[in-house]
């Protein structure tokens, strides 16, 4: 497929009218000022594997305007750069290449649906890798020679696809799960793990297991694990979390506990590495893979009082079992580690990007959506 440049986006008449209305109504005294409600929210955040670049996706309040951006933490701090207009706001639309020189981004610039290769830097043009209806959760193989993602077009089951980037060859990895989501490569590229949904099991229940499959589709294993949050903790080890509640003699729930397990893919054996009650009852990871530190020793989780995928950020020491609350306010989301493990980036109130040290100190606002050039 020949390279295809990304056309510049045009603003429709309807959006012009909406923008004009947002300006006129405050002047007429009918609504608060324009800074009281941001026109954008941040719906995805990803720290580069090396260096200090942070990519993110903003979405308009009308949920029609997805844009991929990159900014740089450090001194001097650079202005945010728009990478792609029309980026998807799916669960995880961004995938850093391991050299941090490019991103794979799902989206539809000017209606051209597909998976795009977007260079990061002063030069280079975004290139359409494959035209597809809806590309979710792209992820690079460890050697950056292949890309895996889920094609989740409407009206049919989703498909797990793998592309050989050098020549654009794409193959569907056949799976027994009707709807694979959130693919992740293991450390040497021999397995792709994914969360299976959409399949009705023999007992009539809906599947919610983790699967692993070889990239060529020749071998597949369904793990007896029901957790949407998982991450490779080793070449053959998957880390995942489960919650449990204990009842007293009266049948009342008295203890809530978060359990973290590791499953050996080769043998199927499971071992519990942590069981803690030192977290709020509502604990979730969010819409991306669990944030495991580069040294595999610390895990970031969100906890709060509701299930809006926002909360306080907690760091779990997997070696000692310590739980440390890093933020307070229950408005944070998308925690992610820098490549060296020294810094954590996160989104606050869905409108600003913050950074802090690995122990929660030096919390600093990096940018606000109002800072983005329009």
TORFIKOL-309506 format. One line per field, with one value per residue (C-alpha): residue number from 1; residue in one letter; x, z, y. Coordinates in nm, 3 decimals. Example, Ala and Ser with C-alpha at 12.3 -4.5 7.8 and 13.67 -1.06 7.14 Angstrom:
2
resi c(1  2) $
resn c(A  S) $
x c(1.230  1.367) $
z c(0.780  0.714) $
y c(-0.450  -0.106) $
***
This chain:
374
resi c(1  2  3  4  5  6  7  8  9  10  11  12  13  14  15  16  17  18  19  20  21  22  23  24  25  26  27  28  29  30  31  32  33  34  35  36  37  38  39  40  41  42  43  44  45  46  47  48  49  50  51  52  53  54  55  56  57  58  59  60  61  62  63  64  65  66  67  68  69  70  71  72  73  74  75  76  77  78  79  80  81  82  83  84  85  86  87  88  89  90  91  92  93  94  95  96  97  98  99  100  101  102  103  104  105  106  107  108  109  110  111  112  113  114  115  116  117  118  119  120  121  122  123  124  125  126  127  128  129  130  131  132  133  134  135  136  137  138  139  140  141  142  143  144  145  146  147  148  149  150  151  152  153  154  155  156  157  158  159  160  161  162  163  164  165  166  167  168  169  170  171  172  173  174  175  176  177  178  179  180  181  182  183  184  185  186  187  188  189  190  191  192  193  194  195  196  197  198  199  200  201  202  203  204  205  206  207  208  209  210  211  212  213  214  215  216  217  218  219  220  221  222  223  224  225  226  227  228  229  230  231  232  233  234  235  236  237  238  239  240  241  242  243  244  245  246  247  248  249  250  251  252  253  254  255  256  257  258  259  260  261  262  263  264  265  266  267  268  269  270  271  272  273  274  275  276  277  278  279  280  281  282  283  284  285  286  287  288  289  290  291  292  293  294  295  296  297  298  299  300  301  302  303  304  305  306  307  308  309  310  311  312  313  314  315  316  317  318  319  320  321  322  323  324  325  326  327  328  329  330  331  332  333  334  335  336  337  338  339  340  341  342  343  344  345  346  347  348  349  350  351  352  353  354  355  356  357  358  359  360  361  362  363  364  365  366  367  368  369  370  371  372  373  374) $
resn c(X  X  X  X  X  X  X  X  X  X  X  X  X  X  X  X  X  X  X  X  X  X  X  X  X  X  X  X  X  X  X  X  X  X  X  X  X  X  X  X  X  X  X  X  X  X  X  X  X  X  X  X  X  X  X  X  X  X  X  X  X  X  X  X  X  X  X  X  X  X  X  X  X  X  X  X  X  X  X  X  X  X  X  X  X  X  X  X  X  X  X  X  X  X  X  X  X  X  X  X  X  X  X  X  X  X  X  X  X  X  X  X  X  X  X  X  X  X  X  X  X  X  X  X  X  X  X  X  X  X  X  X  X  X  X  X  X  X  X  X  X  X  X  X  X  X  X  X  X  X  X  X  X  X  X  X  X  X  X  X  X  X  X  X  X  X  X  X  X  X  X  X  X  X  X  X  X  X  X  X  X  X  X  X  X  X  X  X  X  X  X  X  X  X  X  X  X  X  X  X  X  X  X  X  X  X  X  X  X  X  X  X  X  X  X  X  X  X  X  X  X  X  X  X  X  X  X  X  X  X  X  X  X  X  X  X  X  X  X  X  X  X  X  X  X  X  X  X  X  X  X  X  X  X  X  X  X  X  X  X  X  X  X  X  X  X  X  X  X  X  X  X  X  X  X  X  X  X  X  X  X  X  X  X  X  X  X  X  X  X  X  X  X  X  X  X  X  X  X  X  X  X  X  X  X  X  X  X  X  X  X  X  X  X  X  X  X  X  X  X  X  X  X  X  X  X  X  X  X  X  X  X  X  X  X  X  X  X  X  X  X  X  X  X  X  X  X  X  X  X  X  X  X  X  X  X  X  X  X  X  X  X  X  X  X  X  X  X  X  X  X  X  X  X) $
x c(0.000  0.147  0.205  -0.088  -0.044  -0.282  -0.501  -0.558  -0.890  -1.177  -1.434  -1.796  -2.063  -2.239  -1.928  -1.876  -2.227  -2.173  -1.846  -2.018  -2.295  -2.042  -1.892  -2.218  -2.409  -2.164  -2.167  -2.546  -2.517  -2.672  -2.375  -2.045  -1.731  -1.546  -1.280  -1.543  -1.592  -1.314  -1.399  -1.173  -1.102  -0.794  -0.895  -0.560  -0.202  0.119  0.480  0.749  0.966  1.277  1.319  1.067  0.797  0.434  0.160  -0.209  -0.547  -0.797  -1.165  -1.415  -1.723  -1.927  -1.722  -1.656  -1.305  -1.020  -0.667  -0.334  -0.066  0.284  0.459  0.797  0.869  1.192  1.383  1.333  0.974  0.851  0.507  0.260  0.264  -0.042  0.034  -0.295  -0.636  -0.914  -0.743  -0.957  -1.064  -1.092  -0.948  -0.582  -0.539  -0.167  0.134  0.490  0.754  1.033  1.277  1.022  1.060  0.708  0.360  0.100  -0.237  -0.584  -0.809  -0.993  -0.837  -1.095  -1.290  -0.999  -1.038  -0.732  -0.406  -0.153  0.222  0.303  0.666  0.748  0.977  1.014  0.992  0.804  0.454  0.189  0.138  -0.164  -0.054  -0.388  -0.739  -0.980  -1.308  -1.195  -0.839  -0.823  -0.527  -0.233  0.085  0.437  0.626  0.947  1.163  0.928  0.893  0.525  0.210  -0.088  -0.428  -0.799  -1.024  -1.359  -1.581  -1.953  -2.184  -1.937  -1.709  -1.375  -1.058  -0.699  -0.471  -0.091  0.103  0.458  0.548  0.830  0.606  0.256  0.156  -0.144  -0.281  -0.573  -0.479  -0.764  -0.885  -1.165  -1.273  -1.546  -1.421  -1.051  -0.952  -0.639  -0.363  -0.015  0.310  0.529  0.895  1.040  0.746  0.647  0.301  0.022  -0.208  -0.557  -0.877  -1.154  -1.516  -1.826  -1.808  -2.081  -1.936  -2.086  -2.252  -2.424  -2.206  -2.016  -1.643  -1.416  -1.085  -0.731  -0.601  -0.252  -0.188  0.123  0.155  0.094  -0.219  -0.089  -0.110  -0.370  -0.430  -0.727  -0.620  -0.865  -0.834  -1.117  -0.962  -0.968  -0.651  -0.336  0.024  0.326  0.548  0.795  0.836  0.597  0.427  0.108  0.021  -0.345  -0.569  -0.894  -1.107  -1.284  -1.521  -1.572  -1.904  -1.964  -2.206  -2.499  -2.418  -2.289  -1.979  -1.712  -1.380  -1.284  -0.953  -0.750  -0.557  -0.273  -0.176  0.082  0.006  0.273  0.158  0.355  0.221  -0.098  0.012  -0.097  0.059  -0.070  0.189  -0.024  -0.347  -0.426  -0.716  -0.529  -0.714  -1.060  -1.341  -1.367  -1.037  -0.973  -0.689  -0.870  -0.884  -0.519  -0.294  -0.192  0.092  0.376  0.706  0.996  1.174  0.853  0.850  0.571  0.214  -0.007  -0.380  -0.670  -0.904  -1.202  -1.568  -1.722  -1.652  -1.591  -1.233  -1.104  -0.970  -0.660  -0.340  -0.191  0.148  0.185  0.527  0.500  0.808  0.709  0.333  0.336  0.054  0.124  -0.135  0.032  -0.249  -0.559  -0.871  -1.019  -0.996  -0.692  -0.664  -0.425  -0.117  0.188  0.562  0.853  1.095  1.351  1.089  1.171  0.859  0.485  0.258  -0.118  -0.431  -0.616  -0.984  -0.952  -0.826  -0.460  -0.145  0.067  0.391  0.537  0.824  0.783  0.703  0.438  0.652  0.696  0.350  0.371  0.124  0.278  0.001  -0.366  -0.597  -0.626  -0.254  -0.304  -0.264  -0.595) $
z c(0.000  -0.093  0.175  0.232  0.385  0.651  0.518  0.736  0.920  0.826  1.072  0.983  0.981  1.274  1.493  1.391  1.509  1.837  1.897  1.827  2.070  2.342  2.299  2.283  2.570  2.847  2.705  2.740  3.104  3.063  3.153  3.343  3.176  2.920  3.164  3.400  3.167  2.944  2.578  2.585  2.803  2.806  2.740  2.701  2.824  2.746  2.855  2.596  2.664  2.659  2.713  2.848  2.581  2.678  2.423  2.491  2.321  2.371  2.290  2.241  2.458  2.154  2.132  1.766  1.784  1.877  1.855  1.938  2.093  2.230  2.490  2.660  3.030  3.133  3.089  2.860  2.827  2.467  2.353  2.287  1.927  1.741  1.588  1.437  1.392  1.405  1.654  1.814  2.178  2.223  2.524  2.421  2.079  2.122  2.093  2.129  1.920  2.155  2.016  2.095  1.743  1.626  1.743  1.599  1.634  1.547  1.402  1.107  0.984  0.753  0.756  0.651  0.909  0.986  1.168  1.122  1.172  1.305  1.339  1.649  1.576  1.363  1.033  0.891  0.767  0.912  0.701  0.670  0.753  0.696  0.623  0.876  1.034  1.396  1.517  1.893  2.127  1.886  2.039  1.899  1.915  2.123  1.809  1.658  1.344  1.398  1.519  1.677  1.723  1.737  1.445  1.613  1.329  1.392  1.292  1.340  1.594  1.658  1.510  1.632  1.350  1.319  1.063  0.943  0.927  0.670  0.386  0.525  0.525  0.758  0.891  1.116  1.423  1.463  1.820  1.990  2.168  1.982  2.086  2.177  2.335  2.486  2.314  2.473  2.349  2.592  2.632  2.347  2.106  2.127  2.276  2.250  2.550  2.528  2.725  2.575  2.575  2.377  2.390  2.558  2.749  2.783  3.114  2.955  3.119  2.927  2.893  3.078  3.058  2.959  2.648  2.503  2.139  1.925  1.669  1.381  1.551  1.565  1.944  2.179  2.551  2.755  3.110  3.390  3.497  3.510  3.518  3.266  3.411  3.327  3.225  3.140  3.448  3.280  2.952  3.062  3.355  3.353  3.648  3.718  4.004  4.156  4.440  4.705  4.994  5.314  5.496  5.868  6.032  5.959  5.591  5.589  5.394  5.644  5.458  5.106  4.978  4.662  4.546  4.295  4.123  3.873  3.627  3.452  3.091  3.022  3.317  3.410  3.772  3.972  4.276  4.482  4.532  4.737  4.935  5.088  5.250  5.245  4.938  4.889  4.796  4.449  4.281  3.911  3.672  3.408  3.039  2.967  3.074  3.443  3.506  3.607  3.669  3.432  3.703  3.757  4.129  4.159  4.032  4.005  4.072  4.099  4.396  4.494  4.583  4.238  3.914  3.684  3.626  3.823  4.176  4.391  4.269  4.482  4.440  4.540  4.623  4.489  4.679  5.026  4.989  5.093  4.968  4.938  4.849  4.609  4.534  4.715  4.569  4.366  4.034  3.880  3.595  3.340  3.567  3.368  3.430  3.255  3.088  3.369  3.641  3.817  3.716  3.702  3.471  3.520  3.425  3.680  3.642  3.282  3.185  3.292  3.285  3.599  3.691  4.023  4.150  4.205  4.574  4.502  4.573  4.360  4.204  3.920  3.653  3.310  3.098  3.090  2.793  2.786  2.701  2.374  2.066  1.886) $
y c(0.000  0.337  0.594  0.826  1.168  1.287  1.569  1.869  1.863  2.093  2.226  2.161  2.429  2.265  2.278  2.641  2.717  2.532  2.717  3.051  2.964  2.878  3.223  3.420  3.259  3.366  3.717  3.718  3.613  3.268  3.045  3.052  3.180  2.965  2.838  2.694  2.398  2.277  2.219  1.912  1.611  1.388  1.029  0.852  0.899  0.712  0.774  0.700  0.390  0.611  0.983  1.235  1.243  1.191  1.123  1.180  1.203  1.482  1.457  1.736  1.761  1.661  1.338  1.408  1.552  1.319  1.456  1.292  1.514  1.482  1.696  1.679  1.687  1.854  2.174  2.348  2.226  2.221  2.326  2.044  1.923  1.799  1.459  1.345  1.500  1.244  1.010  0.742  0.770  0.393  0.211  0.251  0.418  0.500  0.268  0.395  0.227  0.116  0.371  0.647  0.786  0.702  0.607  0.375  0.548  0.429  0.693  0.839  1.164  1.323  0.997  0.771  0.493  0.289  0.243  0.522  0.538  0.885  1.002  1.206  1.497  1.807  1.619  1.326  1.263  1.036  0.725  0.500  0.146  -0.019  0.092  -0.062  0.040  0.056  -0.015  -0.062  -0.110  -0.127  -0.267  -0.318  -0.644  -0.630  -0.596  -0.331  -0.542  -0.627  -0.456  -0.628  -0.468  -0.545  -0.460  -0.407  -0.290  -0.262  -0.543  -0.832  -0.990  -0.822  -0.971  -0.991  -0.874  -0.874  -0.670  -0.716  -0.349  -0.373  -0.488  -0.427  -0.793  -0.843  -1.170  -1.249  -1.451  -1.696  -1.733  -1.923  -1.606  -1.420  -1.078  -1.047  -0.714  -0.551  -0.754  -0.753  -0.910  -1.098  -1.007  -1.215  -1.189  -1.557  -1.492  -1.239  -1.227  -1.082  -1.059  -1.271  -1.162  -1.237  -1.617  -1.820  -2.114  -2.461  -2.366  -2.067  -1.801  -1.535  -1.581  -1.338  -1.519  -1.431  -1.605  -1.640  -1.717  -1.752  -1.470  -1.713  -1.850  -2.207  -2.236  -2.094  -2.137  -2.025  -1.951  -2.013  -1.652  -1.399  -1.055  -0.772  -0.619  -0.811  -0.749  -0.963  -0.987  -1.221  -1.403  -1.678  -1.506  -1.301  -1.080  -1.007  -0.898  -1.025  -0.896  -1.101  -1.032  -1.229  -1.262  -1.292  -1.535  -1.302  -1.300  -0.941  -0.852  -0.751  -0.762  -0.661  -0.788  -0.731  -1.035  -1.022  -1.343  -1.462  -1.741  -1.946  -1.970  -2.288  -2.489  -2.307  -2.292  -1.989  -1.828  -1.541  -1.269  -1.029  -1.017  -0.680  -0.498  -0.167  -0.038  0.114  -0.119  0.033  -0.051  -0.066  -0.012  0.191  0.124  0.046  -0.240  -0.237  0.006  -0.224  -0.046  -0.118  -0.321  -0.527  -0.445  -0.188  -0.171  0.137  0.106  0.350  0.343  0.553  0.563  0.510  0.331  0.628  0.511  0.807  0.797  0.816  0.653  0.375  0.211  -0.154  -0.297  -0.652  -0.770  -0.648  -0.610  -0.244  -0.021  0.354  0.616  0.861  1.109  1.231  1.386  1.100  1.279  1.110  0.860  0.705  0.661  0.548  0.506  0.673  0.435  0.470  0.415  0.743  0.939  0.878  1.076  1.093  1.285  1.500  1.591  1.470  1.816  1.838  1.623  1.596  1.424  1.306  1.100  0.727  0.789  1.053  1.360  1.673  1.664  1.914  2.019  1.966  2.112  2.199  2.150  2.529  2.538  2.351  2.569  2.605) $
***
